[in-house]
Amino acid sequence: MQRGFQAGLLLLLVQLFQEGPGNIPAITLAVLGFNVYLYVFPPAPPLKACMSLDQVYRNKEWRRLLLSPLHHIDDWHLYFNMVSFLWKGIRLERRLGGSWFLYLLSVFFLLTGLVYLLLQALMIKLMEGTDSSDPLLEYVQAFSRECAVGFSGVLFALKVVNNHFNPGGVTYVMNIRVSNRFASWVELVLIYLIAPGTSLVGHLAGVLVGLLYTAGPLKTIMEACADMLSSDGVSSRQRSYYSSSGYSGTRREYFEEPRPAEDHTSDYPESYISGLTEEEQIELAIRNRQTGRRETERHPGDSEDLRRRRLRRFEQEVTNQRRRL
């Protein structure tokens, strides 16, 4: 495809070098590079890749679910999406780990498109029986017929997850100070008002998918699927888990990082320990170490016997030295 000077692409490369390729986690860098590659060498023109209910469901062109998020209209569309992904990807991949982050991206990638189609179908359903003179009918028809491309829906889902880690923080959306809990909704409206050509329905689909993960059943379903794929019923990956306040740590399997001998929490089954928070595990270990010390004081065992033998050996050496004198 013939293109002129690509200022957005050039600025994206500058941004990458400023960040430092070595400072960007592997999955984030690979996904970003893949998007750039498909922009330079697109497998299909935008009109053959965009996603709408008519094209995907009625015309049975299901490949658009895969093509649409990876296509960008121009270099500036690519630049803004990839810079946003770079910021979110670095933080989320470091928190979740590469494997889980790739899994999360894959699910968001497909689910955002499906939710987008469901929203369009819902709008068409709402239009049935609506008076043609209703002024809202024109807007609903426009939303239900739009054909969208771009990574923005996935980015909005990632934004919801990223804000979930900092519920008390704030975000500046176009120089407006907004609480993280409402930042995605404010950005959703402001972007549409400032750039009407953007897909409001596509961005809304991303927000809903993100909420399904942070506040709905999606995370539980993903964890259950990951567990079923493992041969022993326990996931072999490093899995991130959440407490009521967000991210709380990582959980590794016992065969990856064996516990030291002095860790008394090993007396408990793995299923019991893995259900505790880090603070509860530390408290349990301290409590059991204290119990172990009390038992040792009551039953000295081999340590007391060793002390007596050393004492007898010392007395024998002193006696031998006196005889020599």
C-alpha positions in Angstrom: 0.0 0.0 0.0 1.4 3.4 -1.0 1.6 5.9 1.7 3.3 9.3 2.1 5.4 10.6 5.0 4.4 8.7 8.2 4.9 11.2 11.0 2.8 9.1 13.4 4.9 6.0 12.7 8.1 8.0 13.1 7.0 9.4 16.5 6.1 5.9 17.7 9.6 4.7 16.9 11.0 7.7 18.8 8.8 6.9 21.7 10.1 3.3 21.8 13.7 4.4 21.8 13.0 6.9 24.6 11.4 4.2 26.7 14.2 1.8 25.8 13.4 -1.6 24.1 15.1 -3.3 27.0 12.8 -1.8 29.5 9.6 -3.0 27.7 8.4 -6.4 28.7 8.5 -9.1 26.0 4.7 -9.6 25.4 4.0 -5.8 25.3 6.9 -5.3 22.8 5.8 -8.2 20.6 2.1 -7.2 20.4 3.1 -3.6 19.6 5.5 -4.8 16.9 2.9 -7.0 15.5 0.4 -4.1 15.2 3.1 -2.0 13.4 3.9 -4.9 11.1 0.2 -5.3 10.1 -0.1 -1.6 9.5 2.9 -1.6 7.2 1.8 -4.8 5.5 -2.0 -5.1 6.0 -3.5 -8.5 5.1 -6.7 -6.7 3.9 -7.9 -3.2 3.2 -9.8 -1.5 6.1 -13.2 -1.9 4.4 -12.5 -5.7 4.2 -11.4 -5.8 7.9 -13.8 -3.5 9.7 -16.4 -5.1 12.0 -20.1 -4.7 12.1 -23.1 -6.8 12.8 -24.1 -6.9 9.1 -20.6 -7.9 7.9 -19.8 -10.4 10.6 -23.1 -12.1 11.6 -25.3 -11.7 8.6 -22.6 -12.1 5.9 -20.8 -14.8 8.0 -17.4 -13.0 7.7 -16.2 -14.2 11.1 -12.5 -13.4 10.2 -13.3 -9.7 10.8 -13.4 -10.4 14.5 -9.6 -11.1 14.2 -8.8 -8.5 11.6 -10.6 -5.5 13.0 -8.6 -4.9 16.2 -5.3 -5.2 14.3 -6.1 -2.6 11.6 -5.6 1.1 11.9 -6.9 3.8 9.5 -3.7 5.9 9.4 -0.4 6.5 11.1 -1.9 8.8 13.8 -4.5 6.2 14.7 -1.7 3.7 15.1 0.4 6.1 17.1 -2.1 7.1 19.7 -3.3 3.5 20.2 0.2 2.0 20.5 1.5 4.7 22.8 -1.6 4.1 25.1 -0.9 0.3 24.8 2.8 0.8 25.7 1.9 2.6 28.9 -0.7 0.1 30.0 1.2 -3.0 28.8 4.4 -2.2 30.7 2.5 -1.8 34.0 0.0 -4.7 33.6 2.6 -7.2 32.3 4.9 -6.5 35.2 2.0 -7.0 37.6 0.4 -10.0 36.0 3.4 -11.8 34.5 3.9 -12.4 30.8 1.9 -15.6 30.5 -1.2 -14.2 32.2 -1.0 -10.9 30.4 -0.9 -12.7 27.0 -3.9 -14.8 28.1 -5.7 -11.7 29.2 -5.0 -9.9 25.9 -6.2 -12.9 23.9 -9.5 -13.1 25.8 -10.0 -9.3 25.6 -9.2 -9.4 21.9 -12.0 -11.8 21.1 -14.5 -10.8 23.8 -14.4 -7.1 23.0 -15.5 -7.8 19.4 -18.3 -10.1 20.5 -19.6 -7.6 23.0 -19.5 -4.9 20.3 -21.7 -7.1 18.0 -24.1 -7.7 20.9 -24.4 -4.0 21.6 -25.2 -3.4 17.9 -27.8 -6.2 18.0 -29.4 -4.6 21.1 -29.6 -1.2 19.4 -31.4 -2.8 16.4 -33.8 -4.5 18.7 -34.5 -1.3 20.5 -35.3 0.5 17.2 -38.1 -2.0 16.4 -41.4 -0.2 16.7 -39.8 3.2 17.3 -41.5 6.2 15.7 -39.6 7.4 12.7 -39.9 11.0 13.8 -38.0 10.3 17.0 -34.8 12.4 16.9 -32.8 9.7 18.7 -33.6 7.1 16.0 -31.0 8.6 13.7 -28.2 8.3 16.3 -29.1 4.7 17.2 -29.2 3.8 13.5 -25.8 5.3 13.0 -24.3 3.4 15.9 -25.9 0.1 14.9 -24.5 0.3 11.3 -21.0 1.6 11.9 -18.1 -0.6 10.8 -15.1 -0.2 13.3 -11.4 -1.0 13.2 -8.6 -0.4 15.7 -7.2 -1.6 19.0 -9.2 1.0 21.1 -11.7 -1.5 22.5 -9.0 -3.7 23.9 -7.2 -0.6 25.3 -10.4 0.5 27.2 -10.7 -3.0 28.7 -7.0 -2.8 29.8 -7.6 0.7 31.2 -10.4 -0.6 33.4 -8.1 -3.3 34.8 -5.2 -0.9 35.3 -7.4 1.5 37.2 -8.7 -1.4 39.3 -5.3 -1.7 40.9 -5.4 1.9 42.1 -9.0 2.6 43.2 -8.1 5.6 45.3 -5.9 7.2 42.6 -6.7 9.9 40.1 -6.2 10.2 36.3 -5.9 13.3 34.2 -8.1 13.0 31.2 -7.4 15.9 28.9 -6.2 17.9 31.9 -9.3 17.1 33.8 -8.6 15.4 37.2 -10.8 12.3 37.5 -11.0 9.5 40.1 -9.8 6.2 38.7 -13.1 4.6 39.3 -14.8 6.9 36.8 -11.9 7.7 34.5 -12.8 5.1 31.8 -16.4 6.5 31.6 -15.2 10.1 31.4 -12.7 9.3 28.7 -15.3 7.3 26.8 -17.6 10.4 26.5 -14.9 13.0 26.0 -13.2 11.1 23.2 -16.5 10.8 21.4 -17.3 14.5 21.8 -13.9 15.7 20.7 -13.5 13.1 17.9 -17.0 12.1 16.7 -15.5 9.7 14.1 -14.4 7.4 16.9 -16.5 4.3 17.7 -18.4 5.0 20.9 -19.9 1.5 20.8 -16.5 -0.1 20.3 -15.0 1.8 23.3 -18.1 1.0 25.4 -17.6 -2.7 24.6 -14.1 -2.5 25.9 -15.2 -0.8 29.2 -17.8 -3.6 29.7 -15.3 -6.3 29.1 -12.9 -4.7 31.6 -15.7 -4.6 34.1 -16.6 -8.3 33.5 -13.0 -9.1 34.5 -12.7 -6.8 37.5 -16.2 -6.9 38.9 -17.8 -9.8 37.1 -17.2 -13.5 36.6 -14.7 -13.3 33.7 -11.5 -13.6 35.9 -12.9 -16.6 37.7 -13.8 -18.3 34.5 -10.4 -17.6 33.0 -8.7 -19.1 36.1 -10.9 -22.2 36.0 -10.0 -22.7 32.3 -6.3 -22.3 33.0 -6.5 -24.8 35.8 -8.3 -27.4 33.6 -5.6 -27.1 31.0 -2.9 -28.2 33.4 -2.2 -31.9 33.7 -2.4 -32.2 37.4 -5.4 -29.9 37.9 -3.1 -27.1 39.3 -1.9 -24.4 37.0 1.8 -24.5 36.4 2.0 -20.8 35.6 2.8 -18.0 38.0 -0.7 -16.7 38.7 -1.7 -13.3 39.9 -4.6 -13.1 42.3 -6.6 -10.3 43.8 -7.9 -9.4 47.2 -10.8 -7.1 47.8 -8.5 -4.1 47.5 -7.0 -5.2 44.1 -3.6 -6.9 43.4 -2.0 -8.6 46.3 0.8 -10.8 45.0 1.7 -13.8 43.0 1.3 -17.5 43.7 3.8 -20.1 42.6 3.5 -23.8 42.6 5.4 -25.7 45.3 7.5 -27.6 42.8 8.8 -24.4 41.3 10.0 -22.8 44.5 10.3 -25.5 47.3 9.8 -24.2 50.8 12.8 -24.3 53.1 12.8 -26.9 55.8 12.1 -24.3 58.5 8.9 -23.2 56.9 6.2 -24.7 59.2 3.4 -23.8 56.8 4.4 -26.9 54.8 2.5 -28.9 57.4 -0.7 -27.6 55.9 -2.1 -28.8 52.5 -1.3 -26.7 49.4 -5.0 -26.0 48.8 -5.3 -24.5 52.3 -2.2 -22.3 52.1 -2.9 -21.0 48.6 -6.3 -19.6 49.8 -4.6 -17.3 52.3 -3.3 -13.9 51.7 0.4 -13.2 52.1 -0.2 -11.6 55.5 -2.1 -14.6 56.7 0.6 -17.0 55.5 3.3 -15.0 57.3 1.2 -15.0 60.5 0.7 -18.7 60.2 4.5 -19.3 59.7 5.3 -17.2 62.8 2.8 -19.0 64.9 4.0 -22.4 64.0 7.7 -21.4 64.5 6.8 -20.3 68.0 5.0 -23.6 68.6 8.0 -25.5 67.4 10.3 -23.6 69.7 8.1 -24.4 72.7 8.1 -28.1 71.8 11.9 -28.1 71.5 12.2 -26.5 74.9 10.0 -29.2 76.4 11.6 -32.1 74.5 15.3 -31.2 74.0 16.1 -34.6 72.3 19.3 -34.9 70.3 20.5 -31.3 71.0 20.7 -31.9 74.7 22.5 -35.2 74.2 25.0 -33.6 72.0 25.8 -30.9 74.5 26.5 -33.5 77.2 28.8 -35.5 75.0 30.8 -32.3 74.2 31.0 -31.5 77.9 32.3 -35.0 78.7 34.9 -34.8 75.9 36.1 -31.4 77.2 36.5 -32.8 80.7 38.4 -35.8 79.4 40.9 -33.5 77.6 41.4 -31.4 80.7 42.1 -34.6 82.7 44.7 -35.8 80.2 46.5 -32.5 80.2 46.8 -32.6 84.0 48.3 -36.1 83.9 51.0 -35.0 81.5 51.9 -32.2 83.9 
